[in-house]
């Protein structure tokens, strides 16, 4: 029996389920022999009585049997077990129905007909041990993730088996970390024509194939937060670089499952939090490069760009998106909600949750050295040049003006 499929936890839950079915209407010696044979084949060192020490938990079974294929095998094995003693009672039928429903399987799986002459304990165990995976699918509702590794990496896959890819999913087939094939949504068959890249590797033997499979969620991801971990040194005009920090929100979608797998999941499927953090770090790094490029391009107008967060978001997004697309990611939304420089003085006009209501003192370049200076300053802190009178909005104020001609605020 494949050790990566029959881990101690899965095998124990499987054995406890078999025992639960066997005792539901009285334990028959042949049923006892079948459960003991399975434990021996799965290398489970557990007493038969211990399997029934606690009530069988369907929720625990659903968590441990973590693929649709393994759950189906479990219910089919229980169905075969009830025939080991030569008869199927109404109590056993009702239990099989309940078990199939709890594991998200239809009644047909629980009550499908079996050979009339029954099944011996040895035949039941040999049937379990000799199975090849004929159903590859991801129940994303039960196991939400961005990347999900099919949990039977070395178990043989049956030639002609079903590869079920739901909408907003992709299936990446890979070998030794290299992507061989990518399948989109649909009901596929595991054949050489469906997976030509894997077929070229010469992996098909005796009607089965072994390979690793990773599902990828390609639907829109929820908005996440991003922020600069370290200050970004930005040169304002001819002045020395000044540290700039920023934060905001972004939303991604995986549009190239193969590229995203190669970037994030080659060594194993990351958790959703790990993927979010890595994508956020990637975005923050590219934002720093975009900000430096914008500073060089806009020159004296860069300070005004920093004050217009919407314009800054759009300009930075246009420079960040191409790099993310190389990693298979589409930047659906990108917002800069706050930018901090050494000259910023936050003025809170709302609650801490109302990030967009934070206002900062506007910066304008010094007429002489182009260093960003708060518009309310009377002199440049670097070169000492006197500042022309200006409003907090950045507009220049005429001499003796009581109201700003640009924004209308009293000064």
N, C-alpha and C positions, 0 to 999 in steps of 0.2 A: 504494500500500500504506500502511495506517495507520501513521504514525510511532510512535505510542505502543505499538502491538503489535509492530511490527518494529523494535525497538531494535537498535543495533549488536551487542550481545551475543547476543540471540535470533537475529538474522538470521545471524550467523556460525556459531553452533551448528547452526542449521537447514541452512546450506549445507554445513558439514562432514559432517553426517549424510547428506545427499543424495550427496555425493561418496563417502563410505564405502560406501554401497549400490551406487553405480555401478561401483566398481572391484573389488567382491567376486568377480566372475567375468570380469573383463576390461572395460576402459573402451571403450564403443562411442561413435562420433562423435556420435550423436544424444543420448546421455546427457551427453556433454561439453557439447553445445549447450544442453541443459536446465539444467545447473548454472550455466553462464555467464549464461544469460538470467535466472535467479533472482537471481544476484549483482547484475546490472545493475539489475533492478527494485527490489531492496532497497537500492540505493546502497552496495553493499559494494565497496570498492576493495581487492581481494585477488586475488593470482594463483591460478590453478587448482591449481598444484602445492603451494602453501602450505596448501591445505585438507587435504591428506593428509600433511603434514609430521610429524604426531604421530598415534598411534592414537586412534580415536574413543572417547570416554569416556561410557558410558551415564549414569553418575552426574552428570557435568557437564551432560549434556543434560536430565536430570530437574530439575536445579536451575535451569537457564536457561529451560526451557519450563515456566513456573510456573503453568499452569492445565491442568486436564484437557482442555479444548477444544483448546488449542494442541498438547498432546502427541498428541491424536488426529489433528489436522490433519497433524502431522509424519509419523506412521506412514502415513496415507493418501497423503500426497505421495510418500513413499518407495515405496509400493505402485504408484502410478501411474508413477513413474520407471522401475521395472524393466520396464514394458511399452512404454517409449519405443522400445526397440530391437526390438520385435515379438515377444519371447519372455520367459518367466519360467522361470529355471533352478531346480533343487532347492537350489543354494547360496543363491540369492536368497530363496527361500521360508524356508529355515532362519534366515537372518539377520533377516528380517521378524518371524518368531516370537520370536526372542531380543530384538529391539528392543521389541516390544509388551510382552513380559513385564517387561523392565527398567523400562518406563515405567508399569507398573501397568495395562496395557490387556489385554483378552482377545484370544485368537487370532483371533476373528471379525473384529476390526478389521484385523489384518494380512493376512488371506487372503480378504477379501470379494471377490466377482467384479467384474470391470471389463469395459467394452465389448470385444468380441472384436477389433475393428479397431485396438485400441491407442490410444495418446495421443501427440500430437506435442509437441515441446518447448515450443512457444508455448502450446498448450492447457493444459499442466501449469502454467505460470507464471500464465496468466490465471485458471485455476481457483483457485490460491492467493490471488491478489490480489483476486478477487471474492467471497471467502467472507464471510458474516456469521456472527457468533457464534450457534450454535444449542444450546450447552450451557454453562450457568452453574452451577458447583459449586465447593466448597471441600474439598480433601483435607486435613483438619485434622491427620491423623497425620503427613503429610509436611511441613506448614507450621503447626506449633502456634502459636497466638496467641490473643488475646482479641478483637481486631478485625482483619479481613483485607479489604483493598480488592481487588476483582476487578481484575486487572492489565491490562485492556484498556478504559480509561475512555472513549475516543472511538471505538472500533470499533463499527460498526453491529451491533445485535442483531436476529436474525431473528424476525419475527412468528411466533408459534407455537413458538418454541424452548423447550427444557427449562430450567426453573429448579429445580435439585435442592438441597433444604435437608435436611441430615441431622438426626437427633435431637440435641438439645442445641445446635442452631444456630438463628439467625434471619437473614433476609436483609433489609437495609434498602436501599430504593430511594430515591435522593435526587438532587436537581437544584439546582445553585447553593447547596449547603449546606443546603437545606430538605428534610426528609423528605416523600416523597410516598406511599410505601406500605411496609408491613412484612409479610413473609411468614414463617410458622412452618414447622416441619418438614413435609416432604412433597414430592411430585413435581408441580410446577406448570408451567403453560404460559404463555408470555409473550404475553398477550392483553390487550385493553382491559378485559375483565371481571375479569381477575386483578389488574391494576394500574390501578384506576380513578383514583387520584390522578395518576399519570403521564399517563394518557389525557386528563385534564382540562387538562393543560399543552399539548396539541396537538403532541406530539413524534412521533407516528407518521407516517412518510412513505415511500411506495413499498414497503410491506411490511417496513420496518425501523424501528428506534427507537434513539436514542442516549441513554444515561443512565449515571449512576454507581451502582455497587453495592458495598455493604460487608456482609460476613458478620460476625456477632457470636456469640461462644461464650456460650451461656446455661446451661451446666452449672456445677456447683459449682467454685469456684476453690480452690486449696490455701491453707492458713493462711499469713498474712503477718504480719510484725512492724509495729507502729506505735509511735510515740513523740512526745512533745511536743518540737518543735524549739526553742521558746523557753519559758521559765518562764511559768506561768499565774499572774497576780496574784489571790490569793483573800483576801478579808477574813474573818478569824476573829473572830466576835463584833463588838465595837466597836473592835477593834484595827486597826492599819494593815494594808493588803494585804501578804501574804507570798507569795513565789514558790513555786510547786508544780510539780514535774515528774513525769511518769508515763510508763510504757511497758508494752507487752503484745503480745497477738496478736489477729488478727481474720480472719474469713473472709467472703467476699462471693459473691453470685450475681447475675448480670444478669437481671432479671425484666421489664424494659421496654426492649427493644432500641432503640426510637426515641428515648427520653429519654436513654439511655446514649450513643447515637451523638451526639446534639446536645451533650451535655456533654463528651465525651472525644474524639470522632473527626471532628468537623465539618471540621477542617483537614487531615485525613489520619489513617489508622489509627495509633494510638500503639503502640510496642513493648510487650511484656508488662511490662518493667521500668518504662517510663514510666507505664503505666496503674497499676501497683502503687504507685508513688511519689505520683502525683496522688490516687489514692483514699486513700492513707494520710494525706496532708496534709489532705484534706477531712475525714476521720474525726477527726484530731487537733484540727482547728479546732472541730469540733462537740463534741468531748469537753471542750474548754476552756469552752465556753458551758454545757454540761451541768453541769460541776463548779461553776461560779459559781452556777448556779441551785440546785443541791443545797445549797451553803453557805448561801444565803439562806433556803432552806426549812427546813433542819434546825437552824440556829442552833447552840446549844452542843453538840448531838449530832453535829455534822459531824466533829469529831476522831475520834469513835468509828467513824463511817462510813469514814473513811480507813484505819482500822486493819483493817477487815473487807473485804478485797479482793473477796470473792465478792459481798457485798451491794453494794459500790460498782460492780462490773461490771454487775450486773443493773439497778441504778438508772440508771447512765449509758447503758446500751444502750437502755433504754426511751425516752430522750430523743434519742439519736443516730439511731436507725433511721428515724423519719419523714423527716428531712432527706435521708438517703441515698436513700430510696425516691423522692423527687422527681427524683433523677438516674438513676432506673431500677435502683437497686441494693438488694438485700435483704441486710441484715446477719444472716448465719446464725450467727456466733459472735463474741463480743467478750469479751476477758478483760483485766483490769488486773493485771499481774504485779508491779508495783512503783510505789510513790508516795513521792516524796522532798519533804520540807519542810526549812526551815532548822534544824529541831530534830531531824531524823531522824539516828540513829546506826546504820548497818547492822551486823548481826551475822551473819556467814556461818556457816551450819551445814552446808553441803554444797558440792558443786563448783560452778563457775561455770555449768555447764550446767543445774544444778538450780535454776532461777530461783525456783521456788515455795518453796524452802527458805530463802530470805532472810527474816530477821526484822528488824523495826525497832522501836526503842523506842516504846512507845505514848504518845500525846499525850492529855491531858485539859485542858479549859478551866479557866483560873484562876477561882476562886470570885468574885473581885472584878471583873476587867476582861475575862474570857472569852478572853484570849489563850491559844493552845494551848501547853501546857507539858509537858515530859517528866515522866512519872509519878514518876521517880526524883528530880526536882528538889525541893529543900527550900523554895525561894522562887520566886515569879514573876519572870522576867527583865525584865518591863516595869514592874510596879507595886510589886514587892517584897513582896507579900502572902505570908505563910507558907503552905506547902502542907500539906494533910493527908496523912498517911502512906498510900501506895498501892503496890500490887503492879505488876509490869511488865505484867500483863494488863489493867490499868486498874481493877481492883477495889480498893475502899477497905479498908485494913487496920485492924483494931481495935488499940488500944494494947497493946503488949507481945506481939503475935501473932507466932508463929514460922512459921506456915504461912498461906497465903492461903486464905480461906474460899470463894473463887470457883473457883480453879484448882488448889489444893492444893500449889502449889510452896512450897519453903522460902524464907523471906525473911530 
